[in-house]
């Protein structure tokens, strides 16, 4: 019935992927969304929330909620930006930094698992195609 429906098939795939990602990051006590946000801050210490929202393609209010949750767990902190005291910069805490290797290992494990399951060529082509479609459907254009 829904063989040709991109909405149904993409959402079904998303639910399957969410289960896999949830399982992987559960060991670290993080949701996939929190894990990716923390990885982005670890990769870009001092990033502001707007830039982080752009990087992760999330609404600023969503980023604020995620930052609040990670700050409450003392994994990241807000500080005045070095170049503009009115702007807030996000930095990983020592506790957050201690998770960096495990976060990277989990990301690599997920990449390897899906690439092995789908085949390297198919996996790489699928990710490229998803990115291309996202760019074409970008509502800001």
C-alpha positions in Angstrom: 0.0 0.0 0.0 2.8 2.4 0.9 5.5 1.1 -1.5 5.9 4.4 -3.3 5.5 6.7 -0.2 8.7 8.4 0.7 7.2 9.7 4.0 6.1 6.2 5.2 9.3 4.4 4.2 11.7 7.1 5.5 9.9 7.2 8.8 10.0 3.4 9.1 13.7 3.5 8.4 14.2 6.3 10.9 12.5 4.3 13.6 14.8 1.3 12.9 17.9 3.5 12.9 16.8 5.2 16.1 16.7 1.8 17.8 20.2 1.0 16.7 21.6 4.5 17.7 19.7 4.4 21.0 21.3 1.1 21.9 24.8 2.2 21.0 24.7 5.5 23.0 22.7 4.0 26.0 26.0 2.6 27.3 27.2 6.2 27.7 24.0 7.4 29.3 23.2 9.7 26.4 20.6 9.9 23.7 21.9 10.0 20.2 20.9 13.7 19.9 22.8 14.6 23.1 25.8 12.5 22.0 26.0 14.3 18.6 25.6 17.7 20.2 28.4 17.0 22.7 30.6 15.7 19.9 30.0 18.9 18.0 31.0 21.0 21.0 34.1 18.8 21.6 35.1 19.3 18.0 34.5 23.1 18.2 35.1 24.4 21.8 33.7 27.9 22.1 31.0 27.4 19.4 27.9 29.5 20.0 24.4 28.0 20.1 23.4 29.5 16.7 26.3 28.0 14.9 25.7 24.7 16.7 22.0 24.8 15.6 23.2 25.4 12.0 25.8 22.6 12.2 23.2 20.1 13.5 20.3 21.4 11.5 18.2 21.9 14.6 16.0 24.6 15.8 17.7 27.0 18.2 15.1 26.2 20.9 15.9 22.5 20.6 19.6 23.2 20.9 18.9 25.3 24.1 17.1 22.3 25.6 19.9 19.9 24.7 22.5 22.3 26.0 20.5 22.8 29.3 20.4 19.0 29.7 24.1 18.5 29.1 25.0 21.5 31.3 22.9 20.0 34.1 24.9 16.8 33.8 28.1 18.9 33.9 29.2 17.7 30.4 29.4 21.2 28.9 29.3 24.7 30.2 28.4 28.2 28.9 31.0 30.9 29.1 31.2 34.4 27.7 32.8 34.3 24.3 36.4 35.5 24.1 35.7 38.0 21.4 32.3 39.3 22.6 31.4 39.2 26.2 27.7 39.5 25.3 27.8 36.3 23.3 27.8 32.9 25.0 30.3 30.2 24.0 29.9 26.5 24.7 32.8 24.5 26.1 33.1 20.8 27.2 33.8 20.3 30.8 36.5 17.9 32.0 33.8 15.3 32.4 32.6 15.9 28.9 36.1 15.7 27.5 36.5 12.3 29.2 33.6 11.0 27.1 35.2 12.1 23.8 37.0 8.9 23.0 34.0 6.7 23.8 31.7 9.0 21.7 34.1 8.7 18.8 34.3 4.9 19.2 30.5 4.7 19.3 30.3 6.8 16.2 32.8 4.6 14.4 31.1 1.4 15.6 27.8 2.6 14.1 29.5 3.6 10.8 31.3 0.2 10.6 28.1 -1.7 11.5 25.9 -0.1 8.9 28.6 0.0 6.2 29.2 -3.7 6.8 25.5 -4.6 6.8 24.6 -2.5 3.7 27.9 -2.9 1.8 30.4 0.0 1.6 29.4 1.2 -1.9 25.7 1.1 -1.2 26.2 2.8 2.2 28.3 5.6 0.8 26.0 6.2 -2.1 22.9 6.2 0.2 24.5 8.8 2.6 25.5 11.0 -0.4 22.0 10.7 -1.8 20.4 11.6 1.5 22.6 14.7 1.8 21.8 15.8 -1.8 18.1 15.4 -1.2 18.3 17.4 2.0 20.0 20.2 0.2 17.4 20.1 -2.6 14.5 20.2 -0.1 16.1 22.8 2.1 13.3 25.3 2.9 15.7 28.2 3.4 16.5 28.3 -0.4 
